[in-house]
Amino acid sequence: MQFTDRINRIQISPTAAVLAEAEKLKAKGVDVADFGPGEPDFPTPDHIKNAAMRAIESNKSKYTPAGGILPLREAICAWHKRELHSSFEAKECVVSVGGKHSIFNVISVLIQHGDHVIIPVPCWVSFPDIVKYAGGTPVFVQTHPEDAFTVRASAIEKAITPKTKLLIVNSPCNPTGGVVPPEEYERILAVCKKHNVWLMGDECYSHFTYAPNKPYSVASAHGAKEKVIIIGSMSKTFAMTGWRIGYTLGPEALIQALVKLQSQSTSNPTSIAQYAALEAMTGTMDTVPVMLAEYAKRRKRIVEGLRAISGVTCEWPGGAFYAFPNISEHLRNGGGKQALAKSDTEIAKMLLDRAHVAVVPGEAFGAPGYLRLSYATSIERIEEGLGRLERFFARAEAAA
Ligand SMILES: Cc1ncc(COP(=O)(O)O)c(C=O)c1O
């Protein structure tokens, strides 16, 4: 079959590909230590589930406005103001089918052929492909482990050209856990304003930051609203990945364009999920610190465990729930002394086949030589997985 150029420009999400391989093994009864999924292992909190059940019982099952129900848009703005000190109003908010859909739509309405979009790397797998699908060109700016993978305003400014239309900053970052300190974020905003570049802040992990980092939104900075577009999601903060609710906050004209696009594509996000999200935005947030405390324990265990493996280095992630070890010592291409394979993709495959450990290769995130391990899994599974990793790399070392 013949497909359009735009669909041929993108590839299936590599994280989805890893998940599928791990699932195949599990279906055969293999006990996989699964560090693949980028989603909380906690259930959606009861009060949110109950709100959804009430919505079903009271027949909240009709079409809603394409951009989401007004009470939810108001509640998102109030929540964002309370938690992250912004000042958006309902007309500056649109609800979408998850944060990924929000990002896809924003890029669809802002980016066209010839436009450049700056993306700090390592980056979430979907950013470059969404830009390519829209016809734009991703321009990568490297972040570095020795700088805790922080995005720097000076590096951004060097990458800006007259073609640059948008910068995407994802803090805390998937996959590195890198957090942009508020002062640096404000410098980045100043650079964007100076060069008339839109700044998209992906805040999907905003509430999973480890001390001394704190939840922060660049929308709280003075004069930010002129140039800032915020992407948020219920998925991670409220363990609601399957409900598919995300949102965009930004200038009213942009929001109207996004509503127009939704009105001719998805229509509204599921009505029941919107009522669940309304409860998430207005109800207790007790479960968030509980999850964060658990992630903090797991982070400590996994980073220490990875660092104990010969030829592996690993920074402390400042946020999110991913460890991002460098394994280039084990790669021939990385000039490694303990070379085991050509690439991290090959290592990831060997780990799945031989050690039954599922990880995502760094190449998927524009970071050859790395692996991403999600620690949104129990301490017991982390212990089991670390044991298998240690044995895998030790055998490799012995064979080298
Ligand atoms: C950095 C980042 N942004 C956005 C998303 C989208 O999440 P969702 O579409 O579930 O809201 C994800 C999900 O993994 C992510 O890691």
The ligand as a Tripos MOL2 file, in Angstrom:
@<TRIPOS>MOLECULE
LIG
   16    16     1     0     0
SMALL
NO_CHARGES

@<TRIPOS>ATOM
      1 C1          7.7030   13.7600   28.5370 C.3       1 LIG1
      2 C2          6.3320   13.2810   28.2970 C.ar      1 LIG1
      3 N1          5.4320   14.1310   27.8050 N.ar      1 LIG1
      4 C3          4.1750   13.7440   27.5580 C.ar      1 LIG1
      5 C4          3.7700   12.4580   27.8080 C.ar      1 LIG1
      6 C5          2.3470   12.1130   27.4620 C.3       1 LIG1
      7 O1          1.6160   11.5320   28.4570 O.3       1 LIG1
      8 P1          0.0500   11.3380   28.2800 P.3       1 LIG1
      9 O2         -0.2710   11.3990   26.8340 O.co2     1 LIG1
     10 O3         -0.2530   10.0260   28.8990 O.co2     1 LIG1
     11 O4         -0.5850   12.4810   29.0240 O.co2     1 LIG1
     12 C6          4.6770   11.5240   28.3000 C.ar      1 LIG1
     13 C7          4.2880   10.1150   28.5090 C.2       1 LIG1
     14 O5          5.0760    9.2290   28.6820 O.2       1 LIG1
     15 C8          5.9920   11.9520   28.5610 C.ar      1 LIG1
     16 O6          6.9030   11.1120   29.0600 O.3       1 LIG1
@<TRIPOS>BOND
     1     1     2 1
     2     2     3 ar
     3     2    15 ar
     4     3     4 ar
     5     4     5 ar
     6     5     6 1
     7     5    12 ar
     8     6     7 1
     9     7     8 1
    10     8     9 2
    11     8    10 1
    12     8    11 1
    13    12    13 1
    14    12    15 ar
    15    13    14 2
    16    15    16 1
@<TRIPOS>SUBSTRUCTURE
     1 LIG1         1 GROUP 0 **** ****
